[in-house]
Amino acid sequence: MTRRSFGAGVLAITVTAWGMSKLSAATFDPKTQNAAGEYPIEPEALTTADRTIVPAQLSESKVAVYEIARYQEAGIGTWTYGKGEAPVTRTDLMPQAYEAASVDQKHRLLTFFAISDIHITDKEAPNQGIYIQRLHPEISVTTSLCSGVMLYTTHVLDAAVQTINLMHKTQPFDFGISLGDAANSTQYNELRWYIDVLDGKMIHPSSGDHLGADDVDFQKPFKAVGLDKSIPWYQVLGNHDHFWLGSVSVDHGPRADLRQSYVADEMFAAGDVLGDPRKIAERTYYMGVFDGSKPYGDVKFAGEVKDFPTPPKVAADPDRHSLRTAEWLKEFFNTTSNPVGHGFDLADAEKGFGCFSFVPKADVPIKVISLDDTQKDDDKSLDIHGHGFLDEARWAWLKKELADGDAAGQLMIIATHIPIGVEPSEPTSEMSWWLDPQNAVTIEGLLTELHSHPNLLMWLAGHRHLNTVKAFVSPDPVNAPEKGFWHVETCSLRDFPQQLRTFGIFLNSDYSVSIETINVDPAVKEGTPAAISRQYAVAALQLIKPDIRTFNPTNDPTIAPMPSASYNAKLAKQLSPEMVAKLQAQFPMG
């Protein structure tokens, strides 16, 4: 494993009216960046059907996940390329006698990509949850609180965008959709980095005093390539986009000073919120930050409050301020990529309503319904705010969108952040549908509604950082198999396996539909920050799950198998007689 810090760059710093340092210009390292300051990727984009990333199987290590400087000597973060994984043909929704091998794909109706859980992170912000990882080193979810990948989130997104652009040259995408958790903790600068990467702007991935911005790779300014302007992209709201670390309401939770903590110059102190979010009101542990001046981002200012004679100080930064939902939505209108707003309606955005629908191709009867199914900003519940939730307005809107789609003869895709019906322990899981009087519908009521719309093809989601495919079979599979739909999750672009998903929707020779969904590893170039992030993502997996074969201890058949964690599939979907008749007229097959 190689590691670089760069000394060639020269950084110009100016002082604003607030007294904060701001970056204005930089030169670039020719070893990894081109003359424009971009980080190139490999010249070929291969999918996981071609090859996979296989982490090495390691014996248990005494290295902690935050001890990044020790990875190389301990052989941590190593991986090899493995064989590709051919798509698994799934006919769960089809009549019992259906034979997929006898059917040909005749018309490609739609091609798109999905990314999810990018978690663009300001690793120098003072109010993170880094120290909680040390309190629970054995729990895999804590890698989201402290892991080396937090240093490189903008770089990985940039590499994924370039990979999409490369694939677009051979099989054009009709659109792309991001399934939520663009930002890690509701911060303005995190969201701006995210949008600016997709827009292809200069990225200054540091904050506060911008430590290391002239000589440390994850802090150096770089030029994002930007998504090909011919590809429209759309955005879904995630729980991390408007809750502190995706877990606590900023203004309505148990910590009155939480909003101020974002822009403070003092290290945030809290209790162990992983087991009990109410402990955010305690001041037991300083949470720590990554040191931007160190080549491995050493964690500093983390530990018990009693062990610090005075509160640790950081450089405050007003750009770290927390965004409310309406503010978050409106930021997507400040963009140079397409479409402006990325699906959100400005009037709805001003009210904090983050749902919309669109038809990607005018000549193809498919509608995408982008649904905000996260909890509300004013949710005062004292739990981890990662549940599925619909208030009355969103529930009424969804039912109308589904009914309108049926009336218009449109096939439909629902895109959300929170998945449905995927946790073995539902309804008690922290990621299950929210059982609360404020929720307008139970999971049972939601599924009943979805099954009443035979034109629904699939429900897309992120949130769990997993690649899964689940069949929601029709309640009457013999007489009305068309009432079934697919549920497809896309993993995190930040944490292992750091993949995006592609989708191809085809009309088959028997007027059924097949959906091909393939995971793609970004085509990172060796030595670049995105390549280092891949090593760190593998390292986090190895350190938290020493036996990576036990990644799925409950043997949930919907979860992608290790070691690659990818899941490629070809999914068959029966259409209603009415929809078949419409498509026969529009797409005759000789």
C-alpha positions in Angstrom: 0.0 0.0 0.0 1.4 3.4 -1.0 0.7 6.7 0.6 1.6 10.1 -0.6 1.7 13.6 0.8 2.4 16.4 -1.8 4.8 19.2 -1.4 4.7 20.8 -4.9 1.5 22.9 -4.4 1.5 26.6 -3.6 -1.6 27.8 -1.9 -2.8 31.4 -1.7 -4.9 32.3 1.3 -6.9 35.5 1.8 -8.8 36.7 4.9 -12.5 37.4 4.6 -14.6 40.0 6.6 -15.3 37.2 9.2 -11.6 36.8 9.8 -11.7 33.3 8.3 -9.1 32.0 5.9 -10.4 31.2 2.4 -8.6 29.5 -0.4 -8.1 31.4 -3.7 -5.6 29.6 -5.9 -3.3 26.6 -6.1 -0.8 24.8 -8.3 -1.0 21.1 -8.9 1.1 18.0 -8.5 2.0 16.6 -11.9 2.5 13.1 -10.5 -1.2 12.6 -10.1 -3.0 15.6 -11.5 -3.1 16.9 -15.0 -2.5 20.5 -16.1 -6.1 21.5 -15.2 -5.7 20.1 -11.7 -7.9 17.1 -12.3 -7.3 13.6 -11.0 -7.6 11.2 -14.1 -9.1 7.8 -13.9 -8.2 4.6 -15.8 -9.1 4.7 -19.5 -11.5 1.7 -19.3 -14.6 1.4 -17.1 -15.2 -2.2 -16.2 -18.3 -3.4 -14.3 -18.5 -6.0 -11.6 -19.8 -8.4 -14.3 -16.2 -8.1 -15.7 -14.2 -8.2 -12.4 -14.7 -7.6 -8.7 -12.7 -6.1 -5.8 -11.9 -8.9 -3.4 -10.5 -7.8 0.1 -7.8 -10.1 1.5 -8.8 -12.3 4.3 -6.9 -11.2 7.4 -6.5 -12.7 10.8 -7.7 -10.6 13.7 -5.6 -7.4 13.9 -4.8 -5.2 16.9 -4.7 -2.1 14.7 -7.7 0.2 15.4 -9.6 1.6 12.4 -8.5 5.2 13.2 -4.8 4.2 13.3 -4.4 4.8 9.5 -0.6 5.3 9.7 -0.3 1.6 10.9 -2.2 0.1 8.0 0.7 -0.4 5.6 3.1 -2.2 8.1 0.2 -4.4 9.2 -0.8 -5.4 5.6 -4.2 -3.8 6.1 -6.2 -2.5 3.2 -5.0 -5.1 0.7 -7.2 -6.5 -2.0 -7.0 -8.3 -5.4 -9.2 -8.4 -8.5 -11.5 -11.4 -8.7 -13.7 -12.9 -11.4 -16.7 -11.0 -12.6 -20.2 -11.8 -11.3 -22.7 -12.5 -14.0 -26.2 -11.1 -13.4 -28.5 -13.6 -11.6 -31.8 -14.1 -13.4 -34.7 -13.6 -11.0 -38.2 -14.6 -11.9 -39.7 -14.4 -8.5 -42.6 -12.2 -9.7 -43.5 -14.2 -12.7 -46.0 -17.1 -13.3 -44.7 -20.4 -12.2 -44.3 -21.8 -15.7 -42.3 -18.8 -17.0 -39.1 -19.5 -18.7 -36.8 -16.5 -19.0 -34.4 -18.3 -21.4 -37.1 -18.4 -24.0 -37.6 -14.6 -24.0 -35.5 -12.1 -25.9 -34.9 -8.4 -25.1 -36.3 -6.4 -28.0 -36.4 -2.8 -27.0 -34.2 -0.9 -24.6 -36.6 1.5 -22.9 -34.4 3.3 -20.4 -30.8 3.4 -19.2 -29.8 5.2 -16.0 -27.4 5.1 -13.0 -27.9 5.4 -9.3 -25.5 6.6 -6.6 -26.2 6.7 -2.9 -24.8 7.5 0.5 -21.9 9.6 -0.7 -21.6 11.3 2.7 -19.4 14.2 1.6 -17.7 14.9 4.9 -16.0 17.9 6.5 -13.6 15.8 8.6 -12.4 19.0 10.4 -15.8 20.0 11.7 -15.9 20.1 15.5 -19.1 18.3 16.2 -18.7 14.8 14.7 -19.0 11.4 16.4 -15.4 10.1 15.9 -14.8 9.1 19.5 -17.9 6.9 19.6 -16.1 4.5 17.3 -13.5 4.0 20.0 -16.3 3.2 22.5 -17.8 0.5 20.1 -14.9 -0.8 18.0 -16.7 -4.1 17.4 -19.8 -2.6 15.8 -19.6 -2.2 12.0 -21.8 0.9 11.9 -19.1 2.8 13.7 -17.0 2.9 10.6 -19.4 5.6 9.5 -18.3 7.6 12.5 -14.6 7.2 12.0 -12.9 5.7 9.0 -10.1 6.7 6.6 -12.6 7.0 3.8 -13.9 10.2 5.5 -10.7 11.9 4.2 -11.5 11.4 0.6 -15.2 11.6 0.0 -15.0 14.4 -2.7 -12.3 12.4 -4.6 -14.3 9.2 -4.7 -17.4 11.1 -6.0 -15.3 12.7 -8.7 -13.9 9.3 -9.8 -17.4 7.9 -9.9 -18.6 10.8 -12.0 -15.7 10.3 -14.4 -16.5 6.6 -14.6 -20.1 7.4 -15.5 -18.9 9.8 -18.2 -16.7 7.1 -19.7 -19.6 4.5 -19.7 -21.9 7.1 -21.3 -19.7 7.2 -24.4 -20.6 3.5 -25.2 -24.1 3.2 -23.7 -25.6 6.6 -23.1 -27.4 7.2 -19.9 -30.9 8.8 -20.0 -30.5 10.2 -16.5 -28.9 9.6 -13.1 -30.3 9.7 -9.6 -28.7 10.1 -6.3 -30.6 8.3 -3.5 -29.8 10.5 -0.5 -27.2 11.2 2.1 -25.2 13.5 -0.2 -23.9 15.3 2.9 -22.7 13.6 6.1 -24.1 15.9 8.7 -26.4 18.6 7.1 -23.5 21.1 6.6 -23.6 23.8 3.9 -20.0 23.2 2.9 -20.5 19.5 2.6 -23.5 20.0 0.2 -21.6 22.6 -1.8 -18.7 20.3 -2.3 -21.1 17.6 -3.5 -23.0 19.8 -6.0 -19.7 21.4 -7.1 -18.1 18.0 -7.9 -21.1 17.1 -10.1 -20.9 20.6 -11.7 -17.2 20.3 -12.4 -15.9 23.1 -10.3 -12.7 23.7 -8.2 -12.9 21.8 -5.0 -11.2 23.0 -1.8 -11.9 19.9 0.4 -10.7 21.5 3.7 -12.2 23.9 6.2 -11.3 26.2 9.1 -7.6 27.0 8.9 -7.3 24.7 5.8 -4.5 22.9 7.4 -2.4 20.8 4.9 -4.1 22.3 1.9 -0.7 22.9 0.2 1.0 19.5 0.9 -1.5 16.8 2.1 -3.3 14.9 -0.6 -6.8 14.8 0.9 -6.6 18.5 1.6 -5.2 19.8 -1.7 -7.5 21.7 -4.0 -8.4 19.9 -7.2 -10.6 20.5 -10.3 -13.6 18.2 -10.5 -14.3 16.9 -14.0 -18.1 17.2 -13.6 -20.9 15.0 -15.0 -21.3 15.1 -18.7 -23.8 18.0 -19.3 -25.9 15.8 -21.6 -26.9 13.6 -18.6 -29.6 15.1 -16.3 -29.3 14.1 -12.7 -31.9 14.1 -9.9 -31.6 14.1 -6.2 -33.4 12.3 -3.3 -33.3 13.6 0.3 -31.6 11.4 2.9 -31.6 11.5 6.7 -28.0 12.7 6.9 -28.9 15.6 4.7 -31.0 17.2 7.4 -30.2 15.5 10.8 -27.0 15.7 12.8 -25.0 12.7 11.6 -28.3 11.4 10.3 -29.5 10.8 13.8 -30.7 13.8 15.8 -32.9 16.7 15.0 -30.7 19.9 15.0 -33.3 22.2 16.4 -35.8 19.9 18.1 -33.5 17.3 19.8 -32.3 17.1 23.4 -29.2 19.4 22.7 -30.2 23.1 22.7 -26.8 24.2 21.4 -26.5 21.7 18.6 -26.9 24.2 15.8 -24.3 26.6 17.3 -21.9 23.7 17.7 -21.4 23.5 13.9 -19.8 26.9 13.6 -18.2 27.0 17.1 -14.4 27.2 17.7 -14.6 24.7 20.6 -14.6 20.9 20.3 -18.0 19.3 20.7 -18.5 17.1 23.8 -21.3 14.5 24.1 -22.2 11.2 25.7 -22.4 7.8 24.0 -25.2 8.5 21.6 -25.0 5.2 19.8 -26.9 3.3 22.5 -29.1 6.3 23.5 -29.4 9.5 21.4 -30.5 11.4 24.5 -26.9 11.2 25.7 -26.1 13.9 23.1 -27.1 16.3 25.9 -24.2 15.0 28.1 -20.7 16.4 28.0 -18.6 13.3 28.7 -16.4 12.9 25.6 -14.7 15.2 23.2 -15.5 13.8 19.8 -12.3 14.7 18.0 -11.4 15.8 14.5 -9.1 14.6 11.8 -5.9 16.6 11.6 -5.7 18.0 8.1 -2.0 18.8 8.5 -1.0 15.1 9.0 -0.6 12.8 5.9 -2.7 10.1 7.6 -5.3 12.5 9.1 -4.4 11.6 12.7 -7.4 12.0 15.1 -6.9 14.8 17.7 -8.9 16.3 20.5 -10.7 13.0 21.2 -11.2 11.6 24.7 -12.9 12.0 28.0 -13.6 15.6 28.9 -12.0 15.2 32.4 -8.6 14.5 30.8 -8.5 17.9 29.0 -7.4 20.8 31.2 -9.2 23.2 28.9 -11.6 22.7 26.0 -9.8 21.9 22.8 -10.1 24.7 20.2 -10.5 24.5 16.4 -10.7 27.1 13.7 -14.3 28.1 13.3 -15.9 28.2 9.9 -19.3 29.8 9.0 -19.6 27.6 6.0 -20.1 24.6 8.3 -23.6 25.8 9.3 -26.3 23.3 9.4 -29.0 23.4 6.7 -32.7 23.0 7.4 -34.6 20.9 4.8 -35.9 23.9 2.9 -32.4 25.4 2.7 -30.9 22.1 1.6 -33.5 21.7 -1.2 -33.0 25.3 -2.4 -29.2 24.8 -2.8 -29.8 22.6 -5.8 -30.9 25.6 -7.8 -27.4 27.0 -7.5 -25.9 24.6 -10.1 -24.4 24.6 -13.6 -25.4 21.0 -14.4 -28.8 19.8 -15.6 -31.6 20.3 -14.7 -31.6 23.3 -12.5 -33.0 22.2 -9.2 -32.3 18.6 -10.0 -35.9 17.7 -9.8 -37.0 19.9 -6.9 -39.7 22.5 -7.5 -38.6 25.9 -6.1 -42.0 26.7 -4.5 -42.1 23.2 -2.9 -38.5 23.5 -1.8 -39.2 26.7 0.0 -41.8 24.8 2.0 -39.4 21.9 2.7 -41.4 19.5 0.4 -38.8 17.3 -1.3 -40.9 15.1 -3.5 -41.3 15.3 -7.3 -41.8 13.1 -10.4 -40.4 13.2 -13.9 -40.6 11.3 -17.2 -37.0 10.7 -18.5 -38.0 10.1 -22.1 -41.0 11.6 -23.7 -41.5 8.7 -26.1 -41.2 6.0 -23.3 -44.1 5.6 -20.8 -42.0 5.3 -17.7 -42.3 7.8 -14.8 -39.9 8.1 -11.9 -41.4 9.1 -8.5 -38.8 10.7 -6.2 -40.2 10.3 -2.7 -38.8 11.8 0.5 -39.5 9.1 3.1 -37.3 10.4 5.9 -38.5 11.7 9.2 -39.4 15.4 9.7 -37.1 18.1 10.9 -39.3 18.7 13.9 -39.5 15.0 14.9 -38.8 15.1 18.7 -38.5 11.3 19.0 -35.4 10.3 21.0 -34.2 7.6 18.6 -31.8 7.3 15.7 -33.6 9.3 12.9 -33.1 6.7 10.2 -36.6 5.3 9.9 -39.0 5.3 6.9 -41.7 7.9 7.4 -44.5 9.6 5.4 -46.6 12.5 6.8 -50.1 13.1 5.5 -48.9 15.4 2.7 -46.3 13.0 1.3 -48.6 10.0 1.7 -51.4 11.8 -0.2 -48.9 12.9 -2.9 -47.6 9.4 -3.4 -51.0 7.9 -3.8 -52.0 10.5 -6.4 -48.7 10.0 -8.3 -49.3 6.3 -8.5 -53.0 6.7 -9.5 -52.0 9.3 -12.1 -49.4 6.9 -13.5 -51.8 4.1 -13.9 -54.4 6.4 -15.6 -51.7 7.7 -18.0 -50.5 4.2 -18.8 -47.1 4.7 -17.4 -44.7 2.2 -15.9 -43.4 3.6 -12.6 -40.2 3.6 -10.5 -40.2 4.9 -6.9 -36.8 6.4 -5.8 -36.3 6.9 -2.1 -33.6 6.9 0.5 -35.1 4.6 3.2 -35.8 1.0 2.0 -38.9 -0.9 3.0 -39.4 -4.4 4.4 -35.7 -5.4 4.3 -34.7 -5.6 8.0 -35.2 -9.1 9.5 -36.1 -7.5 12.9 -38.8 -5.2 11.5 -40.6 -3.4 13.0 -38.1 -2.9 15.8 -35.1 -2.2 13.7 -33.7 1.3 13.7 -33.9 1.2 9.9 -37.5 -0.1 9.7 -40.7 1.9 9.0 -41.4 4.3 11.8 -44.1 3.2 14.1 -45.3 6.5 15.4 -48.6 8.4 15.5 -47.1 11.1 13.2 -46.6 8.5 10.4 -49.5 8.6 8.0 -49.2 4.9 7.0 -47.9 1.6 8.4 -45.6 -0.6 6.4 -48.5 -3.0 5.9 -50.7 -0.2 4.6 -47.9 1.1 2.3 -47.4 -2.4 0.8 -51.1 -2.8 0.3 -51.2 0.5 -1.7 -48.1 -0.4 -3.7 -49.5 -3.9 -4.7 -52.6 -2.2 -6.0 -50.6 -0.5 -8.8 -49.6 -3.2 -11.4 -47.5 -0.6 -13.3 -45.0 -0.2 -10.5 -41.8 -1.8 -11.6 -39.5 -1.2 -8.6 -38.7 0.7 -5.4 -35.1 2.0 -5.3 -33.3 2.9 -2.1 -30.0 3.4 -0.4 -29.5 4.1 3.4 -28.2 0.6 4.5 -24.9 0.8 2.5 -25.8 -2.6 1.0 -26.5 -4.0 -2.5 -29.7 -6.0 -2.3 -32.5 -7.2 -4.5 -35.8 -8.3 -3.0 -39.0 -9.4 -4.7 -42.3 -8.1 -3.3 -44.5 -10.8 -4.8 -48.1 -10.1 -5.8 -50.7 -10.9 -3.1 -52.4 -12.9 -5.9 -49.4 -14.4 -7.8 -51.5 -16.9 -9.8 -54.2 -14.6 -11.2 -52.4 -11.2 -11.0 -48.6 -11.6 -10.9 -48.3 -8.1 -12.4 -49.1 -6.7 -8.9 -45.6 -7.7 -7.7 -42.6 -5.3 -7.8 -38.9 -5.3 -7.2 -37.0 -3.6 -4.5 -33.3 -2.7 -5.3 -30.8 -1.1 -2.8 -27.6 0.6 -3.9 -24.6 0.6 -1.6 -22.7 3.6 -0.3 -20.2 5.3 -2.6 -18.2 6.2 0.6 -17.9 2.8 2.4 -17.0 -0.5 1.0 -17.7 -1.6 -1.7 -17.9 2.1 -2.9 -20.0 1.2 -6.0 -22.6 2.8 -8.2 -25.4 0.9 -10.0 -26.5 0.9 -13.6 -30.0 0.0 -14.8 -31.2 -1.1 -18.2 -35.0 -1.5 -18.6 -36.0 -3.7 -21.6 -39.2 -4.6 -23.3 -39.1 -8.3 -24.0 -40.4 -10.4 -26.9 -43.4 -11.5 -24.8 -44.1 -8.0 -23.6 -42.8 -8.6 -20.2 -40.1 -6.3 -18.8 -36.6 -7.2 -17.8 -34.5 -4.9 -15.6 -30.7 -5.4 -15.7 -28.9 -3.9 -12.8 -25.1 -4.0 -12.5 -22.7 -2.7 -9.8 -19.7 -0.7 -11.0 -16.5 0.1 -9.2 -15.1 3.5 -10.0 -12.2 3.2 -12.4 -9.8 4.8 -9.9 -6.2 5.4 -11.1 -3.4 4.0 -8.9 -1.8 6.7 -6.7 -4.7 9.1 -6.8 -6.7 10.0 -3.6 -9.7 7.9 -4.8 -7.4 4.8 -5.0 -6.2 5.4 -1.5 -9.8 5.7 -0.4 -10.5 2.2 -1.8 -7.7 0.8 0.3 -9.1 2.5 3.4 -12.6 1.2 2.6 -11.2 -2.3 2.4 -9.2 -1.7 5.6 -12.3 -0.6 7.5 -14.1 -3.8 6.4 -11.2 -6.0 7.4 -10.8 -4.4 10.8 -14.4 -4.4 11.8 -15.2 -7.8 10.3 -12.0 -9.8 10.5 -13.8 -12.8 9.0 -15.4 -11.1 6.0 -17.4 -14.2 5.3 -19.6 -13.4 8.3 -20.7 -10.1 6.8 -24.2 -11.5 6.6 -24.6 -13.4 9.9 -28.4 -13.8 9.5 -28.0 -15.4 6.1 -30.4 -12.8 4.7 -30.9 -14.0 1.0 -31.4 -10.4 -0.2 -27.9 -9.2 0.9 -25.1 -9.4 -1.6 -22.6 -12.1 -0.7 -19.0 -11.3 0.3 -16.3 -10.8 -0.4 -17.2 -8.5 -3.3 -20.5 -7.3 -1.8 -21.9 -6.6 -5.3 -25.2 -8.0 -6.6 -25.9 -8.1 -10.3 -29.3 -9.2 -11.5 -31.7 -9.6 -14.4 -35.2 -9.0 -13.0 -38.3 -10.1 -14.8 -41.6 -8.2 -14.3 -45.1 -9.2 -15.6 -47.2 -6.4 -17.1 -51.0 -6.0 -16.9 -53.1 -6.8 -20.0 -53.8 -3.1 -20.4 -50.2 -2.2 -20.3 -49.3 -5.0 -22.7 -51.9 -3.7 -25.2 -50.5 -0.2 -25.0 -46.9 -1.3 -25.6 -47.9 -3.6 -28.4 -49.3 -0.6 -30.2 -46.3 1.6 -29.5 -43.6 -1.1 -29.9 -44.8 -3.7 -32.5 -42.6 -6.7 -32.9 -42.4 -8.4 -36.3 
